[in-house]
Amino acid sequence: MIQLKSPREIDVMAEGGRILAETVAMLAEAVKPGMTTADLDRLAEDFIRSHEGAVPAFKGLYDFPASVCTSINDEIVHGIPSRTRQLVEGDLVSIDVGVRYKGYYTDSATTVAVGEVDETSQRLLDVTQRALEAGIAAAQLGNHIGDIGAAVQGVVEEAGFSVVRDLVGHGIGVAFHEEPQVPNYGKPKRRERLTVGLTIAIEPMVNAGSAKTRTMPDRWTIKTIDGSRSAHFEHTVAITEHGPRVLTRRA
């Protein structure tokens, strides 16, 4: 069942979203060759907990062992931070983070180049960011979930990349995963209508090659099936009478 939020609830989510936006920005700026993915996890947890009432949303969620997901190169999502996994020049690292604040969740992700990256990788980052912004722009009152997916899909496929179909965005708020699902593909005017008070995580996951995925033996990490690189960007968005309100955008 879809849970619509009151203006007060959305304001509380925005407070948590500001903490999350600062967390994501801090982590993106910290990325450098030689650091481990566990370093990113520690930085995130310490920063989130330094804000009264805020806790890392991921830690313990479905038994996930860390505060962030760190996914490198051909890893799409859900990579587990490790003290032995070092970032090297030319990597792409996706950093997915959530915050729980005053009983409400927000979710955000970015993908960062580690030093200099090749031209295709940089274009993958640029296209995935543009796809996210197109999805947000389509999140207008009266539109449908399908309008968001169609907007994302159009940007991605026009650039010659592929949209991951096995993984989708989602409603968010009192629970981390709420209805409705928010696919990154679709047709306009299909699926659920966007209503005032709906809060959703829009999160394009884009592969340079095949859209197909495989899950690794750790049962968390999801990779591209062909070894191509992947990028992931995400914001938590509220549907309002005045257009989409991005709750996890850095001020």
The 8 nearest C-alpha neighbors of each residue, nearest first, counted from 0:
[[1, 178, 2, 177, 179, 3, 170, 180],
 [0, 2, 178, 3, 179, 177, 170, 197],
 [3, 1, 0, 4, 197, 178, 177, 172],
 [2, 4, 196, 197, 1, 5, 198, 195],
 [5, 3, 196, 8, 9, 197, 2, 6],
 [4, 6, 8, 7, 196, 9, 3, 10],
 [5, 7, 9, 8, 10, 4, 196, 11],
 [8, 6, 10, 5, 9, 11, 4, 12],
 [7, 9, 11, 5, 10, 6, 4, 12],
 [8, 10, 12, 6, 11, 7, 13, 4],
 [9, 11, 13, 7, 8, 12, 6, 14],
 [10, 12, 14, 8, 13, 9, 7, 15],
 [13, 11, 9, 15, 10, 14, 16, 103],
 [12, 14, 16, 246, 10, 11, 15, 17],
 [15, 13, 11, 17, 16, 12, 10, 18],
 [16, 14, 12, 18, 100, 13, 17, 19],
 [15, 17, 247, 13, 19, 246, 14, 18],
 [16, 18, 20, 14, 19, 15, 247, 13],
 [19, 17, 15, 21, 16, 20, 22, 14],
 [18, 20, 16, 22, 17, 21, 98, 23],
 [21, 19, 17, 249, 247, 23, 22, 18],
 [20, 22, 24, 18, 19, 23, 25, 17],
 [23, 21, 19, 25, 20, 24, 26, 18],
 [22, 24, 26, 20, 25, 21, 27, 19],
 [25, 23, 21, 27, 26, 22, 20, 28],
 [26, 24, 22, 28, 23, 27, 21, 29],
 [25, 27, 29, 23, 28, 24, 22, 30],
 [28, 26, 24, 29, 25, 30, 23, 111],
 [27, 29, 25, 26, 30, 24, 31, 23],
 [30, 28, 26, 27, 25, 31, 39, 24],
 [29, 31, 27, 28, 26, 113, 32, 34],
 [32, 30, 113, 34, 29, 33, 114, 86],
 [33, 31, 87, 86, 88, 34, 113, 114],
 [34, 32, 86, 85, 87, 31, 35, 88],
 [35, 33, 85, 32, 86, 31, 38, 36],
 [36, 34, 85, 38, 37, 84, 82, 86],
 [35, 37, 80, 39, 38, 81, 84, 69],
 [36, 38, 80, 81, 40, 82, 35, 39],
 [39, 37, 35, 41, 36, 40, 42, 34],
 [40, 38, 42, 36, 37, 41, 43, 26],
 [39, 41, 37, 43, 38, 42, 67, 66],
 [40, 42, 38, 44, 43, 39, 45, 37],
 [43, 41, 39, 45, 40, 44, 46, 38],
 [44, 42, 40, 46, 41, 45, 47, 39],
 [43, 45, 41, 47, 46, 42, 66, 48],
 [44, 46, 48, 42, 43, 47, 41, 49],
 [47, 45, 49, 43, 44, 48, 42, 22],
 [48, 46, 44, 49, 45, 50, 53, 54],
 [47, 49, 50, 45, 54, 46, 53, 44],
 [48, 50, 46, 47, 45, 51, 53, 44],
 [51, 49, 48, 53, 47, 52, 46, 18],
 [52, 50, 53, 49, 48, 54, 47, 100],
 [51, 53, 100, 50, 101, 54, 48, 99],
 [54, 52, 100, 50, 51, 48, 99, 47],
 [53, 55, 99, 48, 98, 47, 56, 100],
 [56, 54, 98, 66, 57, 58, 97, 44],
 [57, 55, 98, 97, 99, 58, 54, 60],
 [56, 58, 60, 66, 55, 97, 59, 67],
 [59, 57, 66, 65, 60, 64, 63, 56],
 [58, 60, 62, 63, 64, 61, 57, 65],
 [61, 59, 57, 62, 63, 58, 56, 64],
 [60, 62, 63, 59, 57, 58, 64, 219],
 [63, 61, 59, 60, 64, 58, 57, 65],
 [62, 64, 59, 60, 61, 58, 65, 57],
 [65, 63, 58, 59, 62, 66, 79, 57],
 [66, 64, 58, 67, 63, 57, 40, 80],
 [65, 67, 58, 57, 55, 40, 44, 43],
 [68, 66, 96, 40, 65, 95, 69, 57],
 [67, 69, 77, 95, 78, 79, 94, 70],
 [70, 68, 78, 94, 93, 80, 79, 67],
 [69, 71, 78, 93, 74, 92, 76, 75],
 [70, 72, 92, 74, 91, 73, 93, 69],
 [71, 73, 228, 91, 74, 90, 229, 92],
 [74, 72, 228, 226, 227, 222, 229, 223],
 [75, 73, 222, 70, 71, 72, 221, 76],
 [74, 76, 222, 229, 221, 73, 70, 223],
 [75, 77, 70, 221, 78, 74, 220, 68],
 [78, 76, 220, 68, 219, 79, 221, 70],
 [77, 79, 70, 220, 69, 68, 76, 80],
 [78, 80, 68, 69, 77, 81, 65, 220],
 [81, 79, 36, 37, 69, 78, 40, 68],
 [80, 82, 37, 84, 83, 36, 79, 35],
 [81, 83, 37, 84, 35, 36, 80, 38],
 [84, 82, 81, 85, 35, 37, 36, 80],
 [85, 83, 35, 81, 82, 36, 86, 80],
 [86, 84, 35, 34, 33, 83, 87, 36],
 [85, 87, 32, 33, 34, 35, 90, 84],
 [88, 86, 32, 90, 33, 89, 85, 113],
 [87, 89, 114, 113, 32, 90, 115, 86],
 [88, 90, 116, 115, 113, 114, 87, 91],
 [91, 89, 113, 88, 87, 72, 112, 92],
 [90, 92, 112, 72, 71, 111, 113, 110],
 [93, 91, 71, 111, 110, 70, 90, 94],
 [92, 94, 110, 70, 69, 109, 231, 71],
 [95, 93, 69, 109, 108, 68, 110, 92],
 [94, 96, 108, 68, 67, 107, 93, 109],
 [97, 95, 67, 107, 106, 108, 94, 68],
 [96, 98, 106, 56, 105, 57, 55, 107],
 [99, 97, 56, 55, 105, 104, 54, 19],
 [98, 100, 104, 56, 54, 103, 53, 55],
 [99, 101, 53, 15, 103, 102, 52, 98],
 [102, 100, 103, 52, 99, 11, 53, 15],
 [101, 103, 100, 99, 173, 104, 172, 174],
 [104, 102, 173, 172, 100, 99, 101, 12],
 [103, 105, 99, 172, 98, 175, 173, 100],
 [104, 106, 98, 97, 16, 235, 12, 99],
 [105, 107, 97, 235, 96, 234, 200, 98],
 [108, 106, 233, 234, 96, 95, 97, 235],
 [109, 107, 95, 233, 232, 94, 96, 231],
 [108, 110, 232, 94, 93, 231, 111, 233],
 [109, 111, 93, 92, 231, 230, 94, 232],
 [112, 110, 92, 91, 27, 93, 113, 109],
 [111, 113, 91, 114, 90, 116, 92, 89],
 [114, 112, 90, 88, 89, 31, 91, 32],
 [113, 115, 88, 112, 89, 116, 31, 32],
 [114, 116, 89, 113, 88, 112, 117, 90],
 [117, 115, 89, 120, 112, 121, 114, 118],
 [116, 118, 120, 119, 121, 115, 89, 122],
 [117, 119, 121, 120, 122, 116, 123, 115],
 [120, 118, 122, 121, 117, 123, 207, 116],
 [121, 119, 123, 122, 117, 118, 116, 124],
 [122, 120, 124, 118, 123, 119, 125, 117],
 [121, 123, 125, 119, 124, 120, 126, 118],
 [122, 124, 120, 126, 121, 125, 127, 119],
 [125, 123, 121, 127, 122, 126, 230, 128],
 [124, 126, 122, 128, 123, 127, 129, 121],
 [125, 127, 129, 123, 128, 124, 122, 130],
 [128, 126, 130, 124, 129, 125, 123, 131],
 [129, 127, 131, 125, 130, 126, 124, 232],
 [130, 128, 126, 132, 131, 127, 133, 125],
 [129, 131, 151, 127, 133, 128, 154, 132],
 [132, 130, 134, 128, 129, 133, 203, 135],
 [131, 133, 135, 129, 134, 130, 136, 128],
 [134, 132, 130, 136, 131, 135, 150, 151],
 [135, 133, 147, 131, 137, 151, 132, 150],
 [134, 136, 132, 138, 137, 133, 131, 243],
 [135, 137, 133, 134, 138, 132, 139, 243],
 [136, 138, 134, 147, 135, 139, 146, 133],
 [139, 137, 135, 136, 243, 147, 134, 142],
 [140, 138, 242, 137, 142, 243, 141, 238],
 [139, 141, 193, 142, 194, 238, 240, 242],
 [142, 140, 193, 192, 139, 143, 194, 138],
 [141, 143, 193, 139, 140, 192, 146, 188],
 [142, 144, 192, 145, 188, 193, 146, 191],
 [143, 145, 147, 146, 191, 190, 181, 192],
 [146, 144, 189, 187, 185, 186, 148, 143],
 [145, 147, 187, 149, 143, 144, 148, 188],
 [148, 146, 134, 137, 150, 145, 144, 149],
 [147, 149, 184, 183, 185, 145, 151, 150],
 [148, 150, 185, 152, 146, 184, 186, 147],
 [151, 149, 147, 153, 134, 148, 152, 133],
 [152, 150, 130, 148, 134, 153, 149, 154],
 [151, 153, 184, 149, 155, 150, 154, 156],
 [152, 154, 150, 151, 156, 155, 157, 149],
 [153, 155, 157, 130, 151, 152, 156, 158],
 [156, 154, 152, 158, 160, 157, 153, 161],
 [155, 157, 159, 158, 160, 153, 154, 152],
 [156, 158, 154, 159, 155, 153, 160, 152],
 [159, 157, 156, 155, 160, 154, 126, 153],
 [160, 158, 156, 157, 155, 161, 207, 208],
 [159, 161, 207, 156, 155, 158, 206, 208],
 [162, 160, 206, 210, 205, 156, 155, 209],
 [161, 163, 205, 210, 164, 204, 206, 152],
 [164, 162, 210, 204, 165, 205, 166, 161],
 [163, 165, 166, 162, 210, 167, 183, 182],
 [164, 166, 163, 167, 212, 211, 210, 182],
 [167, 165, 164, 163, 168, 182, 204, 183],
 [168, 166, 182, 181, 183, 180, 169, 165],
 [167, 169, 181, 201, 200, 202, 180, 182],
 [170, 168, 180, 181, 200, 199, 179, 176],
 [169, 171, 199, 177, 178, 179, 176, 198],
 [170, 172, 177, 175, 176, 199, 198, 174],
 [173, 171, 104, 103, 174, 175, 198, 105],
 [172, 174, 103, 104, 102, 175, 171, 177],
 [175, 173, 172, 176, 171, 177, 104, 103],
 [174, 176, 171, 104, 172, 177, 173, 105],
 [177, 175, 171, 174, 170, 169, 178, 172],
 [178, 176, 170, 171, 174, 169, 179, 175],
 [179, 177, 170, 1, 180, 0, 169, 176],
 [178, 180, 170, 169, 177, 181, 1, 191],
 [179, 181, 169, 178, 168, 182, 170, 167],
 [180, 182, 168, 169, 167, 144, 179, 183],
 [183, 181, 167, 184, 148, 168, 180, 185],
 [182, 184, 148, 151, 203, 152, 167, 181],
 [185, 183, 148, 152, 149, 182, 151, 162],
 [186, 184, 149, 148, 145, 187, 183, 182],
 [185, 187, 145, 149, 189, 146, 188, 148],
 [188, 186, 146, 145, 189, 149, 185, 143],
 [187, 189, 143, 145, 146, 142, 186, 190],
 [188, 190, 145, 187, 186, 143, 144, 191],
 [191, 189, 144, 145, 143, 192, 188, 187],
 [192, 190, 143, 144, 193, 189, 179, 145],
 [193, 191, 143, 142, 141, 194, 144, 190],
 [194, 192, 143, 140, 141, 142, 191, 144],
 [193, 195, 197, 140, 196, 192, 238, 141],
 [196, 194, 239, 238, 197, 240, 140, 193],
 [195, 197, 4, 3, 238, 5, 194, 198],
 [196, 198, 3, 238, 195, 194, 237, 4],
 [199, 197, 237, 236, 170, 171, 196, 238],
 [200, 198, 170, 236, 171, 169, 235, 201],
 [199, 201, 235, 169, 168, 234, 170, 236],
 [202, 200, 168, 233, 234, 199, 235, 203],
 [203, 201, 233, 168, 232, 200, 204, 234],
 [202, 204, 231, 183, 232, 131, 205, 127],
 [205, 203, 231, 163, 230, 162, 202, 206],
 [204, 206, 162, 230, 229, 161, 163, 203],
 [207, 205, 229, 161, 208, 228, 160, 210],
 [206, 208, 160, 228, 227, 229, 161, 123],
 [209, 207, 206, 227, 160, 161, 210, 225],
 [208, 210, 211, 161, 206, 225, 207, 224],
 [209, 211, 163, 161, 162, 206, 208, 212],
 [210, 212, 209, 224, 223, 163, 213, 165],
 [213, 211, 223, 224, 222, 221, 210, 214],
 [212, 214, 222, 224, 221, 223, 215, 211],
 [215, 213, 221, 220, 218, 222, 216, 219],
 [214, 216, 217, 220, 218, 221, 213, 219],
 [217, 215, 218, 214, 219, 220, 221, 213],
 [216, 218, 219, 215, 220, 214, 79, 78],
 [219, 217, 216, 215, 214, 220, 221, 77],
 [220, 218, 217, 77, 221, 78, 215, 214],
 [219, 221, 78, 77, 215, 214, 76, 218],
 [220, 222, 214, 75, 76, 213, 74, 215],
 [223, 221, 74, 75, 213, 73, 212, 224],
 [222, 224, 212, 226, 225, 73, 227, 211],
 [223, 225, 212, 211, 213, 226, 222, 209],
 [226, 224, 223, 227, 209, 208, 211, 212],
 [227, 225, 73, 223, 224, 228, 222, 208],
 [228, 226, 208, 73, 225, 207, 223, 206],
 [229, 227, 73, 72, 207, 206, 226, 230],
 [228, 230, 206, 75, 205, 73, 72, 207],
 [231, 229, 205, 204, 110, 124, 127, 93],
 [232, 230, 204, 110, 203, 109, 93, 205],
 [233, 231, 109, 108, 202, 203, 128, 110],
 [234, 232, 202, 108, 107, 201, 109, 203],
 [235, 233, 107, 247, 201, 200, 236, 106],
 [234, 236, 200, 246, 199, 247, 106, 245],
 [235, 237, 245, 199, 244, 246, 198, 200],
 [238, 236, 198, 244, 243, 197, 239, 245],
 [237, 239, 243, 195, 197, 196, 140, 242],
 [240, 238, 195, 241, 242, 243, 237, 196],
 [239, 241, 242, 195, 140, 238, 243, 139],
 [242, 240, 239, 243, 140, 244, 238, 139],
 [241, 243, 239, 139, 240, 238, 244, 140],
 [244, 242, 238, 138, 237, 239, 139, 245],
 [243, 245, 237, 236, 246, 238, 242, 239],
 [246, 244, 236, 247, 248, 235, 243, 237],
 [245, 247, 13, 16, 235, 236, 248, 244],
 [248, 246, 16, 20, 245, 234, 235, 17],
 [249, 247, 20, 245, 246, 250, 17, 234],
 [248, 250, 20, 21, 247, 17, 24, 19],
 [249, 248, 17, 20, 21, 247, 246, 245]]
